[in-house]
Amino acid sequence: MAKILISAGEASGDVHAAAVTKALKKIDPSCEVFGMGGDCLREAGGEVLFDIKEHGVMGFIEVVKKLPALFKLRSDFGRVMDERRPDCLVTVDYPGFNMKLAKLAKDKGIPVVSYIPPSAWAWNKGRAPKVAKLVTKIASIFPFEYDVYKEAGADVEFVGHPLIDIVKPELDRKQALDFAGKQSGRRLILLLPGSRLMEIQKMLPTLLDAAKLISEKEPDIDFAMPRASTIPKEMLEGMIEKSGLKVKIVEGHIYDVMSVADLALATSGTVTLEAALCGLGCVIVYKTSPISAFIARRVINIPDIGLPNIVAGRHILPELLQEDFTPEKTAQEALHLLEPERNAQMKQDLEYVRERLGAPGAVNRVAELVLRVAKEKK
């Protein structure tokens, strides 16, 4: 019986940790999985010793404030390692804390698998050798990530991206068209402002202004906005009403809606990669505080921030960041992407992105890798 200690510190990590847990238990029903996660990990059959509702933090100031609690959490993990002697520690994203946990596990002779490892390819390649020394195996989800860690001397395997298995429309095309509210002879643009309140406040007003400009030039275009569960519907309705633009708010079936839309105006993030896997191109936008932008421009060592562009290894979709994110420029880029020749090229590029993310079955490959590492310890 394999005993797996797992650590996911955020909601997105909880989803991935749960998927791995399900796969582990399918391969080996006797496998024990316990550690840090949330409701998803619990529902997948994992034992949640530390709940992310109490321990998940983001942002520099928030981390500083929570340092005493994080030190205690690390100490509590150490106690679990001593008492339950896991065969393997699986760290899922959440690099600041999880790499400290990996060091603790290594010192105790427990092998470590890093799934969704620190983004050394984006922020600081100098981190890769440090991570390589701490972990036993890296399960890489991006091909360029594999290259960076391989060069750093890590024992790394490219498992593919879990979104390949997750992003799948559920409805047939007619049902999807009806659900999205797409009318015959009209085009549909999605507004994807983000899933955090701060993103909605910063991004949505400009996206709505851009959509109004698009509508003025191309009256045959409709707009829809899938609502993230984290955002109150009343908030979106109020902002839409204030803009004077007609926008349909859709609930659920986001991949079906993406599969029948013609374009999206999207805040940079995982949603742009989800859209790409549905064959939907985006104008990728982002705006943060001037101080954060100043810092980011000095530490990010890649030319693009949009995931489809990063995966493709070239600039296939427009990015409008900071002062370039204006209604006028956003509308201009959107209309350009809708031009037949440019649109056809974009569709080809999005197919290439899908190919680059590997074959289906990423989560199963991670589970097999974890059990292999656990078995080697015994």
BAVO-741110 format. One record per residue: residue in one letter; x, y, z of N, C-alpha, C in turn. Coordinates in steps of 0.1 Angstrom, whole numbers, padded with zeros to 4 digits, always signed. Layout:
! BAVO-741110
AXYZXYZXYZ...
***
This chain:
! BAVO-741110
M+0008-0012+0000+0000+0000+0000+0009+0012+0000A+0007+0021-0010+0015+0033-0011+0008+0044-0002K+0017+0052+0005+0012+0063+0013+0018+0076+0007I+0008+0084+0002+0012+0096-0006+0008+0109+0002L+0018+0117+0005+0015+0130+0011+0014+0140+0000I+0004+0148+0000+0002+0158-0011+0000+0172-0006S+0005+0182-0013+0004+0196-0009-0001+0205-0020A-0013+0210-0019-0018+0220-0028-0023+0231-0020G-0018+0243-0023-0022+0255-0015-0032+0264-0020E-0037+0262-0032-0047+0271-0038-0058+0264-0044A-0069+0271-0048-0081+0264-0054-0077+0257-0067S-0069+0263-0075-0065+0256-0088-0057+0244-0085G-0048+0244-0075-0040+0233-0072-0048+0222-0066D-0059+0226-0058-0068+0216-0052-0075+0207-0063V-0078+0214-0074-0085+0207-0086-0075+0197-0091H-0062+0201-0094-0052+0192-0099-0049+0181-0090A-0047+0184-0077-0044+0174-0066-0055+0163-0066A-0068+0168-0067-0079+0159-0067-0079+0149-0079A-0076+0155-0090-0075+0147-0103-0065+0136-0101V-0053+0139-0096-0042+0130-0094-0046+0119-0084T-0053+0124-0073-0058+0114-0063-0067+0104-0068K-0077+0109-0077-0086+0099-0083-0079+0089-0091A-0069+0094-0099-0061+0085-0108-0053+0075-0099L-0047+0080-0088-0039+0071-0080-0048+0060-0074K-0060+0063-0070-0069+0053-0063-0075+0044-0074K-0076+0049-0086-0081+0040-0097-0070+0029-0100I-0057+0033-0100-0046+0024-0103-0044+0015-0091D-0044+0021-0079-0042+0013-0067-0052+0017-0056P-0063+0010-0055-0074+0013-0046-0069+0014-0031S-0058+0007-0028-0054+0007-0014-0045+0019-0011C-0042+0027-0021-0033+0039-0019-0039+0049-0009E-0031+0053+0000-0036+0064+0009-0030+0077+0005V-0039+0087+0004-0035+0101+0000-0039+0111+0011F-0030+0118+0016-0034+0127+0027-0025+0140+0026G-0029+0151+0032-0021+0163+0032-0029+0176+0031M-0025+0185+0023-0032+0198+0022-0039+0200+0009G-0052+0204+0010-0061+0206-0001-0074+0212+0003G-0084+0210-0004-0097+0215-0001-0108+0205-0004D-0120+0211-0008-0131+0202-0010-0129+0193-0022C-0122+0197-0032-0120+0188-0044-0112+0176-0039L-0101+0178-0032-0093+0167-0027-0101+0158-0018R-0109+0164-0010-0117+0156+0000-0127+0147-0008E-0134+0153-0018-0143+0145-0026-0137+0134-0034A-0124+0136-0038-0117+0126-0045-0112+0114-0037G-0114+0115-0024-0110+0104-0015-0097+0107-0008G-0092+0119-0008-0080+0123-0001-0084+0127+0013E-0074+0125+0022-0076+0129+0036-0070+0144+0038V-0079+0153+0040-0075+0167+0042-0071+0170+0056L-0058+0170+0058-0052+0174+0072-0051+0189+0074F-0049+0196+0063-0047+0210+0063-0056+0216+0052D-0066+0224+0056-0075+0229+0045-0070+0243+0040I-0071+0244+0026-0066+0256+0020-0074+0268+0023K-0086+0266+0028-0094+0278+0032-0087+0285+0044E-0079+0278+0051-0072+0284+0063-0058+0288+0059H-0052+0281+0049-0037+0283+0047-0034+0289+0033G-0043+0290+0024-0040+0295+0011-0038+0310+0011V-0027+0315+0006-0024+0330+0006-0017+0333-0008M-0020+0345-0012-0014+0350-0024-0009+0365-0022G+0002+0369-0029+0006+0382-0028+0017+0384-0017F+0026+0393-0020+0038+0395-0011+0034+0399+0003I+0025+0410+0004+0022+0415+0017+0014+0404+0025E+0005+0397+0018-0003+0387+0025+0006+0376+0030V+0016+0372+0022+0025+0361+0027+0033+0366+0039V+0038+0378+0039+0045+0384+0051+0037+0383+0063K+0024+0387+0062+0015+0387+0073+0013+0373+0078K+0013+0363+0069+0010+0349+0073+0022+0341+0076L+0034+0347+0077+0046+0340+0079+0046+0331+0091P+0041+0336+0103+0041+0327+0115+0032+0315+0112A+0021+0317+0106+0012+0305+0103+0018+0296+0093L+0025+0301+0083+0032+0292+0074+0043+0284+0080F+0051+0291+0089+0061+0283+0096+0055+0272+0104K+0044+0275+0111+0037+0264+0119+0032+0253+0110L+0027+0257+0098+0022+0247+0089+0033+0238+0084R+0045+0244+0081+0056+0236+0077+0060+0226+0088S+0060+0231+0101+0063+0223+0112+0053+0211+0114D+0040+0214+0111+0030+0204+0112+0032+0194+0101F+0036+0198+0089+0038+0188+0079+0050+0179+0083G+0060+0185+0089+0072+0177+0094+0067+0166+0104R+0058+0170+0112+0053+0160+0122+0046+0149+0115V+0038+0152+0105+0030+0142+0097+0040+0133+0090M+0051+0139+0085+0061+0131+0078+0067+0121+0088D+0070+0125+0100+0076+0116+0110+0067+0106+0115E+0054+0109+0116+0044+0100+0122+0039+0090+0112R+0037+0094+0100+0030+0086+0090+0040+0080+0079R+0052+0085+0079+0062+0081+0070+0057+0078+0056P+0053+0089+0049+0048+0087+0035+0059+0082+0026D+0055+0075+0015+0064+0069+0005+0068+0080-0005C+0061+0091-0006+0064+0101-0015+0056+0114-0011L+0062+0125-0014+0055+0138-0013+0052+0144-0027V+0040+0147-0029+0036+0153-0042+0033+0168-0040T+0041+0177-0045+0038+0191-0044+0031+0196-0057V+0020+0203-0055+0012+0208-0067+0012+0223-0067D+0020+0229-0076+0021+0244-0078+0025+0250-0064Y+0019+0262-0061+0022+0269-0048+0036+0268-0044P+0045+0274-0053+0059+0271-0052+0066+0277-0040G+0062+0289-0035+0069+0294-0023+0069+0285-0011F+0058+0280-0008+0057+0271+0004+0061+0257+0000N+0057+0252-0012+0060+0238-0015+0074+0235-0017M+0082+0244-0021+0097+0241-0023+0103+0240-0009K+0098+0248+0001+0103+0247+0015+0099+0233+0020L+0087+0229+0017+0083+0215+0021+0091+0204+0014A+0095+0206+0002+0103+0197-0005+0117+0195+0002K+0122+0206+0006+0135+0206+0013+0134+0198+0026L+0123+0200+0033+0120+0193+0046+0119+0178+0043A+0112+0174+0032+0110+0160+0029+0123+0154+0025K+0131+0161+0017+0144+0155+0013+0153+0153+0025D+0153+0162+0034+0161+0160+0046+0157+0148+0054K+0144+0144+0053+0139+0132+0060+0139+0120+0052G+0145+0121+0040+0146+0109+0031+0134+0105+0024I+0125+0115+0022+0112+0112+0015+0113+0117+0001P+0111+0109-0009+0112+0114-0023+0101+0124-0026V+0104+0133-0036+0094+0144-0039+0092+0144-0054V+0079+0144-0057+0075+0147-0071+0068+0161-0072S+0074+0169-0081+0069+0183-0083+0060+0183-0095Y+0047+0184-0093+0037+0185-0104+0033+0200-0105I+0034+0205-0117+0032+0219-0120+0043+0227-0112P+0056+0225-0116+0067+0230-0108+0068+0245-0109P+0077+0252-0101+0079+0266-0102+0082+0270-0116S+0076+0282-0120+0078+0287-0134+0091+0293-0137A+0102+0285-0136+0115+0290-0138+0117+0295-0153W+0109+0290-0162+0109+0294-0176+0105+0308-0178A+0096+0313-0168+0091+0327-0170+0098+0337-0161W+0101+0334-0149+0105+0344-0139+0121+0344-0137N+0126+0332-0136+0141+0332-0132+0146+0318-0134K+0153+0316-0145+0159+0303-0149+0169+0298-0138G+0174+0308-0130+0183+0304-0120+0177+0296-0109R+0163+0296-0108+0156+0287-0098+0156+0273-0102A+0157+0270-0115+0156+0256-0120+0166+0247-0113P+0179+0250-0113+0189+0241-0106+0186+0239-0091K+0181+0250-0085+0177+0248-0070+0166+0238-0069V+0156+0239-0077+0145+0230-0077+0150+0216-0080A+0158+0215-0090+0164+0202-0094+0171+0194-0082K+0177+0202-0074+0184+0196-0062+0175+0191-0051L+0163+0197-0051+0153+0194-0040+0144+0183-0043V+0140+0181-0056+0130+0171-0059+0136+0159-0066T+0128+0148-0065+0133+0135-0071+0129+0135-0085K+0116+0139-0088+0111+0139-0102+0103+0152-0104I+0103+0157-0116+0095+0168-0120+0085+0163-0131A+0072+0165-0129+0062+0162-0139+0059+0175-0146S+0064+0176-0158+0063+0189-0165+0051+0189-0174I+0044+0201-0174+0031+0201-0182+0033+0209-0195F+0045+0216-0196+0048+0223-0208+0061+0218-0215P+0062+0218-0228+0074+0213-0234+0086+0222-0232F+0084+0235-0231+0095+0245-0229+0099+0244-0214E+0090+0241-0205+0093+0239-0191+0102+0227-0190Y+0099+0216-0197+0108+0204-0197+0122+0208-0201D+0124+0216-0212+0137+0219-0216+0145+0227-0206V+0138+0236-0199+0145+0244-0189+0150+0235-0177Y+0142+0226-0173+0145+0218-0161+0155+0207-0165K+0154+0202-0178+0164+0192-0183+0178+0198-0183E+0178+0211-0188+0191+0218-0189+0197+0220-0175A+0188+0222-0165+0193+0224-0151+0197+0211-0144G+0196+0200-0151+0200+0187-0145+0189+0180-0137A+0177+0184-0139+0166+0177-0131+0162+0164-0138D+0157+0155-0130+0151+0143-0135+0136+0147-0138V+0134+0150-0151+0121+0156-0155+0114+0147-0166E+0101+0146-0165+0093+0139-0175+0082+0149-0180F+0080+0149-0193+0069+0157-0199+0057+0148-0198V+0047+0152-0190+0035+0144-0189+0024+0149-0197G+0025+0161-0203+0014+0168-0210+0006+0176-0201H-0003+0184-0207-0011+0194-0199-0025+0188-0195P-0029+0189-0182-0041+0183-0178-0054+0189-0185L-0053+0201-0190-0064+0207-0197-0068+0200-0209I-0059+0192-0215-0063+0184-0227-0074+0174-0223D-0074+0169-0211-0084+0160-0207-0097+0167-0202I-0095+0179-0197-0106+0187-0190-0114+0194-0200V-0108+0201-0210-0115+0210-0219-0122+0202-0230K-0135+0198-0227-0142+0191-0237-0157+0195-0236P-0162+0200-0248-0176+0204-0249-0185+0192-0246E-0197+0195-0239-0206+0184-0235-0218+0183-0244L-0222+0195-0250-0234+0195-0258-0231+0193-0273D-0242+0189-0280-0240+0189-0295-0240+0203-0300R-0236+0205-0312-0235+0219-0317-0248+0227-0317K-0259+0221-0320-0272+0229-0320-0275+0233-0305Q-0273+0224-0296-0276+0227-0282-0266+0238-0277A-0254+0237-0282-0244+0247-0277-0247+0261-0283L-0252+0261-0296-0256+0274-0302-0268+0280-0294D-0277+0271-0291-0289+0276-0284-0285+0281-0270F-0277+0274-0263-0273+0277-0250-0265+0291-0249A-0256+0292-0259-0248+0305-0260-0257+0317-0265G-0268+0314-0271-0276+0324-0277-0271+0330-0290K-0264+0321-0297-0258+0326-0310-0269+0324-0321Q-0271+0335-0328-0282+0335-0338-0275+0333-0352S-0283+0327-0361-0279+0324-0374-0275+0337-0382G-0264+0337-0388-0259+0349-0396-0253+0360-0387R-0252+0357-0374-0245+0367-0366-0233+0361-0359R-0223+0369-0356-0211+0364-0349-0212+0367-0334L-0204+0359-0326-0205+0360-0312-0191+0362-0306I-0190+0373-0298-0177+0376-0291-0179+0374-0276L-0171+0367-0270-0171+0365-0255-0163+0375-0248L-0168+0380-0237-0160+0388-0228-0156+0380-0216L-0143+0378-0214-0138+0370-0203-0129+0378-0194P-0135+0386-0185-0127+0395-0177-0119+0389-0166G-0122+0377-0162-0115+0371-0151-0124+0365-0141S-0118+0359-0130-0126+0352-0120-0124+0358-0106R-0116+0369-0105-0114+0376-0093-0120+0389-0093L-0126+0394-0082-0133+0406-0081-0124+0418-0086M-0111+0418-0082-0102+0428-0086-0100+0429-0102E-0100+0417-0108-0099+0416-0122-0111+0422-0129I-0123+0419-0124-0135+0424-0129-0135+0440-0129Q-0131+0445-0117-0131+0459-0115-0121+0466-0125K-0110+0460-0127-0099+0466-0135-0102+0464-0150M-0107+0452-0154-0107+0449-0168-0120+0451-0175L-0131+0448-0168-0144+0448-0175-0149+0461-0180P-0147+0472-0173-0152+0485-0180-0145+0488-0193T-0132+0485-0194-0125+0487-0207-0130+0477-0218L-0132+0465-0213-0137+0455-0223-0151+0458-0228L-0159+0463-0219-0173+0468-0224-0172+0480-0233D-0163+0489-0231-0161+0500-0240-0156+0496-0253A-0147+0486-0253-0142+0480-0266-0153+0473-0273A-0161+0466-0266-0172+0459-0273-0182+0469-0279K-0184+0480-0273-0193+0490-0279-0187+0496-0292L-0174+0498-0292-0168+0502-0304-0169+0492-0315I-0167+0479-0312-0168+0468-0322-0182+0468-0327S-0192+0469-0318-0206+0469-0322-0210+0480-0332E-0204+0492-0330-0207+0503-0338-0202+0501-0353K-0190+0494-0354-0184+0491-0367-0190+0478-0373E-0194+0469-0365-0199+0456-0370-0212+0453-0363P-0224+0458-0367-0236+0456-0360-0241+0441-0359D-0235+0432-0367-0240+0418-0367-0233+0410-0357I-0226+0416-0347-0219+0409-0337-0226+0410-0324D-0228+0399-0317-0234+0398-0304-0223+0395-0293F-0227+0398-0281-0217+0396-0270-0223+0387-0259A-0215+0379-0253-0219+0371-0242-0207+0370-0232M-0211+0368-0219-0201+0367-0208-0204+0355-0199P-0195+0345-0200-0197+0334-0190-0193+0339-0176R-0202+0336-0167-0199+0341-0153-0192+0331-0145A-0180+0335-0139-0173+0327-0130-0181+0326-0117S-0181+0315-0110-0189+0313-0098-0184+0322-0087T-0172+0327-0088-0167+0336-0077-0172+0350-0079I-0179+0353-0090-0183+0367-0092-0198+0368-0091P-0203+0377-0083-0218+0379-0081-0224+0383-0094K-0235+0377-0098-0242+0380-0110-0247+0395-0110E-0252+0400-0099-0257+0413-0097-0246+0423-0101M-0234+0420-0097-0222+0429-0100-0221+0431-0115L-0221+0419-0122-0219+0420-0137-0231+0427-0143E-0243+0424-0139-0255+0430-0145-0254+0445-0143G-0250+0450-0132-0249+0464-0129-0239+0471-0138M-0227+0465-0140-0217+0470-0149-0221+0470-0164I-0228+0460-0168-0233+0459-0181-0244+0469-0184E-0253+0471-0175-0263+0481-0176-0258+0495-0177K-0248+0497-0169-0241+0511-0169-0235+0513-0183S-0230+0503-0189-0223+0505-0202-0233+0508-0214G-0245+0503-0212-0255+0505-0223-0254+0495-0234L-0246+0485-0232-0244+0474-0242-0252+0462-0239K-0257+0455-0248-0265+0443-0246-0255+0431-0245V-0253+0425-0234-0244+0413-0232-0252+0402-0225K-0252+0391-0230-0259+0379-0224-0249+0373-0213I-0254+0371-0201-0246+0364-0191-0250+0349-0192V-0240+0341-0194-0242+0326-0194-0236+0319-0182E-0243+0309-0178-0239+0302-0166-0237+0287-0169G-0224+0283-0167-0221+0269-0170-0218+0266-0185H-0214+0254-0188-0211+0249-0201-0201+0259-0208I-0191+0264-0201-0182+0274-0207-0175+0268-0220Y-0171+0255-0220-0164+0250-0231-0173+0249-0244D-0186+0246-0241-0196+0246-0252-0197+0260-0258V-0198+0270-0249-0200+0284-0254-0187+0288-0262M-0176+0284-0257-0163+0288-0264-0162+0281-0277S-0168+0269-0278-0167+0261-0291-0175+0267-0302V-0185+0276-0299-0194+0281-0309-0191+0296-0311A-0183+0302-0302-0181+0317-0303-0170+0319-0315D-0169+0332-0319-0160+0335-0330-0147+0342-0325L-0148+0347-0313-0136+0354-0307-0139+0357-0293A-0128+0360-0285-0130+0364-0271-0120+0376-0268L-0125+0384-0259-0116+0395-0253-0114+0390-0239A-0101+0386-0236-0099+0378-0224-0087+0384-0216T-0090+0384-0203-0079+0387-0193-0069+0376-0194S-0056+0379-0194-0045+0369-0195-0047+0359-0183G-0045+0346-0186-0046+0336-0176-0049+0322-0183T-0053+0313-0174-0055+0299-0179-0067+0299-0189V-0077+0308-0188-0088+0308-0196-0084+0310-0211T-0073+0317-0214-0069+0319-0228-0064+0306-0234L-0059+0297-0225-0054+0284-0230-0066+0275-0232E-0076+0276-0223-0089+0268-0224-0096+0272-0237A-0096+0285-0240-0102+0290-0252-0095+0284-0265A-0082+0285-0264-0074+0280-0275-0077+0265-0278L-0079+0257-0267-0082+0243-0269-0096+0241-0275C-0104+0251-0274-0118+0250-0280-0117+0256-0294G-0105+0260-0299-0104+0266-0312-0108+0281-0312L-0109+0287-0301-0113+0301-0300-0101+0310-0297G-0099+0320-0306-0088+0329-0304-0092+0341-0295C-0083+0347-0290-0085+0358-0280-0077+0371-0283V-0082+0382-0280-0073+0394-0278-0070+0393-0263I-0058+0391-0260-0053+0389-0246-0050+0403-0240V-0056+0406-0228-0054+0419-0222-0050+0417-0207Y-0044+0427-0202-0040+0427-0188-0036+0441-0183K-0040+0444-0171-0037+0456-0165-0035+0454-0150T-0024+0459-0144-0022+0458-0130-0017+0472-0125S-0013+0473-0112-0009+0486-0107+0005+0489-0114P+0008+0502-0115+0020+0506-0121+0033+0500-0114I+0032+0499-0101+0044+0493-0093+0045+0479-0097S+0034+0471-0097+0035+0457-0100+0040+0455-0115A+0035+0464-0124+0040+0463-0138+0054+0466-0139F+0059+0476-0131+0073+0479-0132+0082+0468-0127I+0078+0461-0117+0085+0449-0112+0085+0438-0122A+0073+0435-0127+0071+0424-0136+0080+0425-0148R+0081+0437-0154+0088+0440-0166+0103+0437-0164R+0107+0437-0152+0122+0435-0149+0125+0421-0145V+0115+0413-0141+0118+0399-0137+0113+0389-0147I+0103+0392-0155+0098+0382-0165+0108+0382-0177N+0113+0369-0180+0123+0368-0190+0118+0362-0203I+0105+0363-0206+0099+0358-0218+0092+0370-0225P+0091+0369-0239+0086+0381-0246+0071+0382-0245D+0063+0371-0243+0049+0372-0242+0044+0367-0228I+0032+0371-0224+0026+0366-0212+0014+0357-0214G+0008+0358-0226-0004+0350-0230+0000+0335-0231L-0006+0326-0224-0002+0312-0225-0003+0306-0239P-0012+0309-0248-0012+0303-0261+0001+0308-0269N+0005+0320-0267+0017+0325-0273+0029+0318-0268I+0030+0317-0254+0041+0310-0248+0042+0296-0253V+0031+0289-0253+0031+0275-0258+0035+0274-0272A+0030+0283-0281+0033+0282-0295+0048+0286-0298G+0054+0294-0288+0067+0298-0290+0068+0310-0300R+0057+0316-0303+0057+0328-0311+0044+0335-0309H+0044+0348-0314+0033+0357-0311+0021+0354-0321I+0012+0345-0317+0001+0341-0325-0012+0349-0322L-0013+0355-0310-0025+0362-0306-0020+0376-0301P-0028+0386-0303-0024+0400-0298-0025+0401-0283E-0015+0408-0277-0015+0411-0263-0015+0426-0261L-0024+0431-0253-0025+0445-0249-0023+0446-0234L-0012+0452-0230-0009+0452-0216-0007+0467-0211Q-0012+0469-0199-0010+0482-0192-0016+0493-0201E-0007+0503-0205-0012+0515-0212-0017+0512-0226D-0013+0500-0232-0018+0496-0245-0032+0490-0244F-0037+0487-0232-0050+0481-0231-0060+0493-0230T-0065+0497-0242-0075+0507-0243-0087+0502-0251P-0098+0508-0250-0110+0503-0258-0107+0504-0273E-0100+0514-0278-0097+0516-0292-0088+0505-0297K-0077+0502-0290-0067+0492-0295-0073+0478-0294T-0081+0476-0283-0088+0463-0282-0097+0460-0293A-0106+0470-0296-0115+0468-0307-0108+0466-0321Q-0097+0474-0323-0090+0473-0335-0084+0459-0337E-0078+0453-0327-0072+0440-0327-0083+0429-0329A-0094+0431-0323-0105+0421-0324-0110+0421-0339L-0113+0433-0344-0118+0433-0358-0108+0427-0368H-0095+0429-0365-0085+0424-0374-0085+0408-0373L-0086+0403-0361-0087+0388-0360-0099+0382-0367L-0109+0390-0368-0122+0385-0375-0121+0385-0390E-0111+0392-0396-0109+0392-0410-0106+0378-0415P-0112+0373-0426-0112+0359-0430-0098+0353-0431E-0088+0360-0437-0075+0355-0439-0068+0354-0425R-0069+0364-0417-0062+0364-0404-0069+0354-0395N-0082+0352-0396-0089+0343-0388-0085+0328-0391A-0083+0326-0404-0079+0312-0408-0065+0309-0403Q-0056+0318-0404-0043+0316-0399-0043+0314-0383M-0051+0321-0377-0053+0320-0362-0057+0306-0359K-0067+0300-0366-0072+0287-0363-0061+0276-0365Q-0053+0278-0375-0041+0269-0377-0032+0270-0365D-0029+0282-0361-0020+0284-0349-0025+0278-0337L-0038+0278-0335-0044+0273-0323-0044+0257-0323E-0045+0251-0335-0043+0237-0336-0029+0233-0332Y-0019+0241-0335-0005+0239-0332-0003+0239-0317V-0010+0249-0310-0010+0249-0296-0015+0237-0289R-0026+0231-0294-0031+0219-0289-0021+0207-0291E-0015+0207-0302-0005+0196-0305+0007+0197-0295R+0011+0209-0292+0023+0212-0283+0020+0208-0269L+0007+0207-0265+0004+0203-0251+0004+0189-0248G+0007+0180-0258+0008+0166-0256-0005+0158-0257A-0004+0145-0256-0015+0137-0258-0024+0136-0245P-0037+0132-0247-0045+0131-0235-0039+0121-0225G-0044+0121-0212-0039+0112-0202-0028+0117-0193A-0027+0131-0193-0016+0137-0184-0017+0133-0170V-0029+0133-0164-0031+0130-0150-0028+0116-0147N-0032+0107-0156-0028+0093-0154-0013+0091-0154R-0006+0098-0163+0008+0097-0163+0015+0102-0150V+0009+0112-0145+0014+0118-0132+0012+0107-0121A+0000+0101-0120-0002+0091-0110+0007+0079-0111E+0009+0075-0124+0019+0063-0126+0033+0067-0121L+0037+0080-0124+0050+0084-0120+0051+0085-0105V+0041+0090-0098+0041+0090-0084+0042+0076-0077L+0034+0067-0082+0035+0053-0077+0048+0047-0080R+0054+0050-0091+0067+0044-0094+0078+0049-0085V+0077+0062-0082+0087+0068-0073+0085+0063-0058A+0072+0061-0055+0069+0056-0041+0074+0042-0040K+0072+0034-0050+0076+0020-0050+0091+0019-0049E+0098+0028-0056+0113+0027-0055+0119+0030-0042K+0111+0038-0033+0115+0041-0020+0114+0029-0011K+0104+0020-0013+0102+0009-0004+0113-0001-0004
***
